[in-house]
Amino acid sequence: MTLIMAHRGSSGNRPENTLPAFAEAVRAGADGIELDVHLTKDQELVVIHDESVDRTTNGKGLIRELTLAELKELDAGSWFAKKYRATKIATLQEVLNLLLQMQFRGFLNIELKTDKFHYPEIEAKTSALLAQRSWPFTHWYSSFNLASLTIMHQLEPEVQLDLILKDSAKKIAAARDLDYIEGIHPSYEWVKNNRAQVEDYPKAIRPWTINLYQTLLNCFDWGVASVITDFPEKAGRVKNMVRR
């Protein structure tokens, strides 16, 4: 059965990768939540998609050149809607605390954003944070960077690891051949244009970013492992309709 993964939380109707987006994803009944992790200048794990704060805050600069205190001064919600102007960039710890408080029982897909900057020790810091206690949800890691997943495999040999890609034949082959890679997160276009390969692929396929009614229907019909969507509530409605 195809699961629903909330991309950066419920990012279609809340500011992406923020506590409001994650809370809404839980409320909407998403099976899983995806988020992106970077490392600040003072070695704090923060949840934001881009390497810089320019697009989703009122500030400027690279995450790796800013401290957590500097990041916390920024408005991370007004770019989406004025009513979210008090929204701040969250630490990974704050997101974990929220999911714990809301009794989330699904899965958390932590994307290590190391494809442009490979932050030193980000894998070890993330793994240590998740290992500090048991959680009511499961977690796994994904990345465009195979090196980060290899490091995570060494740190957590039993954890699920997924390789993200657009349409790279090299990455698709690598994920297939490496025992510790559980699945791939390709673009929807690759899945649509490679139906025969998808049917024969021996590992889980979770395409991104599936937002339109027809693309959701297609993915449910094809039986992919999960859809990665900005609109988890909408995806749930479509899935329930398909079940009838």
For each residue, the residues with C-beta under 8 A, 3 or more apart:
1:
2: 219 220 223 224 225 226 227 239
3: 31 32 225 226 227
4: 29 30 31 32 226 227 229 232 235 236 239
5: 30 31 32 33 34 107 109 206 226 227 228 229 232
6: 9 10 11 21 22 25 28 30 32 33 34 229 230 232
7: 11 34 208 209 228 229 230
8: 11 16 17 21 34 35 36 49 230
9: 6 14 16 17 18 20 21 22 23 24 25 33 35
10: 6 13 14 21 22 24 25 28 30 230 231 232 233
11: 6 7 8 14 15 16 17 21 230
12: 211 229 230 231 234
13: 10 24 231
14: 9 10 11 18 20 21 24 80 84
15: 11 18 20 21 56 76 77 79 80 81 84 87
16: 8 9 11 21 49 56 80 230
17: 8 9 11 21 35 36 47 48 49 56 90
18: 9 14 15 21 22 47 76 77 84 87 88 89 90
19: 22 23 87 90 94 95 98
20: 9 14 15 23 24 77 84 87
21: 6 8 9 10 11 14 15 16 17 18 24 25
22: 6 9 10 18 19 25 26 33 35 95 98 99
23: 9 19 20 26 27 98 102
24: 9 10 13 14 20 21 27 28
25: 6 9 10 21 22 28 30 33 232
26: 22 23 29 30 33 99 102 104
27: 23 24
28: 6 10 24 25 232 233 236
29: 4 26 232 233 236
30: 4 5 6 10 25 26 33 106 232 236
31: 3 4 5 106 107 226
32: 3 4 5 6 106 107 108 109 226
33: 5 6 9 22 25 26 30 99 104 106 107 108 109
34: 5 6 7 8 109 111 142 228
35: 8 9 17 22 47 92 95 108 109 110 111
36: 8 17 47 48 49 111 113
37: 45 46 47 92 110 111 112 113 122 126
38: 45 46 47 48 51 63 64 113 119 122
39: 43 44 45 46 63 64 119 120 121 122 125
40: 43 44 45 46 63 64 66 67 68 71
41: 64 65 66 67
42: 67 68 69
43: 39 40 121 125
44: 39 40 67 68 91
45: 37 38 39 40 91 92 93 122 125 126 129
46: 37 38 39 40 63 68 71 89 90 91 92
47: 17 18 35 36 37 38 89 90 91 92 94 95
48: 17 36 38 53 56 63 76 89
49: 8 16 17 36 56 113
50: 53 54 55 56
51: 38 62 63 64 113 116 117
52: 55 60 61 62 63
53: 48 50 56 57 59 60 61 62 63 66 71 74 89
54: 50 57 59 60 61
55: 50 52 79
56: 15 16 17 48 49 50 53 76 79 80
57: 53 54 74 75 76 79 89
58: 74 75 78 79
59: 53 54 66 70 71 73 74
60: 52 53 54
61: 52 53 54 65 66
62: 51 52 53 65 66 117
63: 38 39 40 46 48 51 52 53 66 71
64: 38 39 40 41 51 117 119
65: 41 61 62
66: 40 41 53 59 61 62 63 70 71
67: 40 41 42 44 70 71
68: 40 42 44 46 71 72 91
69: 42 72 73
70: 59 66 67 73 74
71: 40 46 53 59 63 66 67 68 74 88 89
72: 68 69 88 89
73: 59 69 70
74: 53 57 58 59 70 71 88 89
75: 57 58 78 79 85 86 87 88
76: 15 18 48 56 57 79 87 88 89
77: 15 18 20 80 81 83 84 85 86 87
78: 58 75 81 82 84 85
79: 15 55 56 57 58 75 76
80: 14 15 16 56 77 84
81: 15 77 78 84
82: 78 85
83: 77
84: 14 15 18 20 77 78 80 81 87
85: 75 77 78 82
86: 75 77
87: 15 18 19 20 75 76 77 84
88: 18 71 72 74 75 76
89: 18 46 47 48 53 57 71 72 74 76
90: 17 18 19 46 47 94 95 98
91: 44 45 46 47 68 94 95
92: 35 37 45 46 47 95 96 110 126 129
93: 45 96 97 129
94: 19 47 90 91 97 98
95: 19 22 35 47 90 91 92 98 99
96: 92 93 99 100 129 130 135
97: 93 94 100 101
98: 19 22 23 90 94 95 101 102
99: 22 26 33 95 96 102 104 108 135 137
100: 96 97 103 104 135 136
101: 97 98
102: 23 26 98 99
103: 100 136
104: 26 33 99 100 108 136 137
105: 136 137
106: 30 31 32 33 137 138
107: 5 31 32 33 137 138 139 140
108: 32 33 35 99 104 135 137 138 139 140
109: 5 32 33 34 35 139 140 141 142 162
110: 35 37 92 126 130 139 140 141 142
111: 34 35 36 37 141 142 143 164
112: 37 122 123 126 141 142 143 145 148 149 152
113: 36 37 38 49 51 116 117 143
114: 117 118 119 122 143 144 145 147 148
115: 143 144 145
116: 51 113
117: 51 62 64 113 114
118: 114 122 145 147 148
119: 38 39 64 114 122
120: 39
121: 39 43 124 125
122: 37 38 39 45 112 114 118 119 125 126 148
123: 112 126 127 148 151 152 155
124: 121 127 128 151 155
125: 39 43 45 121 122 128 129
126: 37 45 92 110 112 122 123 129 130 141
127: 123 124 130 131 152 155 156
128: 124 125 131 132
129: 45 92 93 96 125 126 132
130: 96 110 126 127 135 139
131: 127 128 156
132: 128 129
133:
134:
135: 96 99 100 108 130 138 139
136: 100 103 104 105
137: 99 104 105 106 107 108
138: 106 107 108 135 160
139: 107 108 109 110 130 135 159
140: 107 108 109 110 159 160 161 162 182
141: 109 110 111 112 126 148 149 152 159 160 161 162
142: 34 109 110 111 112 149 161 162 163 164 185
143: 111 112 113 114 115 146 148 149 163 164
144: 114 115 163 164 165
145: 112 114 115 118 148 149
146: 143 149 150 163 171 174
147: 114 118 150 151
148: 112 114 118 122 123 141 143 145 151 152
149: 112 141 142 143 145 146 152 153 161 162 163 180 181
150: 146 147 153 154 180
151: 123 124 147 148 154 155
152: 112 123 127 141 148 149 155 156 159 161
153: 149 150 156 157 159 161 180
154: 150 151 157
155: 123 124 127 151 152
156: 127 131 152 153 159
157: 153 154 180
158:
159: 139 140 141 152 153 156
160: 138 140 141 182 183
161: 140 141 142 149 152 153 180 181 182
162: 109 140 141 142 149 175 181 182 183 184 185 204 206
163: 142 143 144 146 149 171 174 175 181 183 184 185
164: 111 142 143 144 184 185 186 208
165: 144 168 171 172 175 184 185 186 187 190
166: 186 187 190
167: 186 187 189 190
168: 165 171 172
169: 172 173
170: 173 174
171: 146 163 165 168 174 175 184
172: 165 168 169 175 176 184 186 197 201
173: 169 170 176 177
174: 146 163 170 171 177 178 181
175: 162 163 165 171 172 178 181 183 184 203
176: 172 173 201 202 203
177: 173 174
178: 174 175 181
179:
180: 149 150 153 157 161
181: 149 161 162 163 174 175 178 184 203
182: 140 160 161 162 203 204
183: 160 162 163 175 203 204 205 206 225
184: 162 163 164 165 171 172 175 181 201 203 204 205 206
185: 142 162 163 164 165 206 207 208 228
186: 164 165 166 167 172 190 191 205 207 208
187: 165 166 167 190 191 207 208
188: 191 192 207 208 209 210 215 219
189: 167 192 193
190: 165 166 167 186 187 193 194 207
191: 186 187 188 194 195 198 205 207 219 222 224
192: 188 189 195 218
193: 189 190
194: 190 191 197 198
195: 191 192 198 199 222
196: 199 200
197: 172 194 200 201
198: 191 194 195 201 205 222 224
199: 195 196
200: 196 197
201: 172 176 184 197 198 205
202: 176
203: 175 176 181 182 183 184
204: 162 182 183 184 225 226
205: 183 184 186 191 198 201 224 225
206: 5 162 183 184 185 224 225 226 227 228
207: 185 186 187 188 190 191 210 219 224 227 228
208: 7 164 185 186 187 188 228
209: 7 188 228 229 230
210: 188 207 215 216 219 227 228 229 235
211: 12 215 216 229 230 231 234
212: 215 216
213: 216 217 238
214: 217 218
215: 188 210 211 212 218 219
216: 210 211 212 213 219 220 227 229 234 235 238 239
217: 213 214 220 221 238 242
218: 192 214 215 221 222
219: 2 188 191 207 210 215 216 222 224 227
220: 2 216 217 223 227 238 239 242
221: 217 218 242
222: 191 195 198 218 219
223: 2 220
224: 2 191 198 205 206 207 219 227
225: 2 3 183 204 205 206
226: 2 3 4 5 31 32 204 206
227: 2 3 4 5 206 207 210 216 219 220 224 235
228: 5 7 34 185 206 207 208 209 210
229: 4 5 6 7 12 209 210 211 216 232 234 235
230: 6 7 8 10 11 12 16 209 211
231: 10 12 13 211 234 235
232: 4 5 6 10 25 28 29 30 229 235 236
233: 10 28 29 236 237
234: 12 211 216 229 231 237 238
235: 4 210 216 227 229 231 232 238 239
236: 4 28 29 30 232 233 239 240
237: 233 234 240 241
238: 213 216 217 220 234 235 241 242
239: 2 4 216 220 235 236 242 243
240: 236 237 243 244
241: 237 238 244
242: 217 220 221 238 239
243: 239 240
244: 240 241
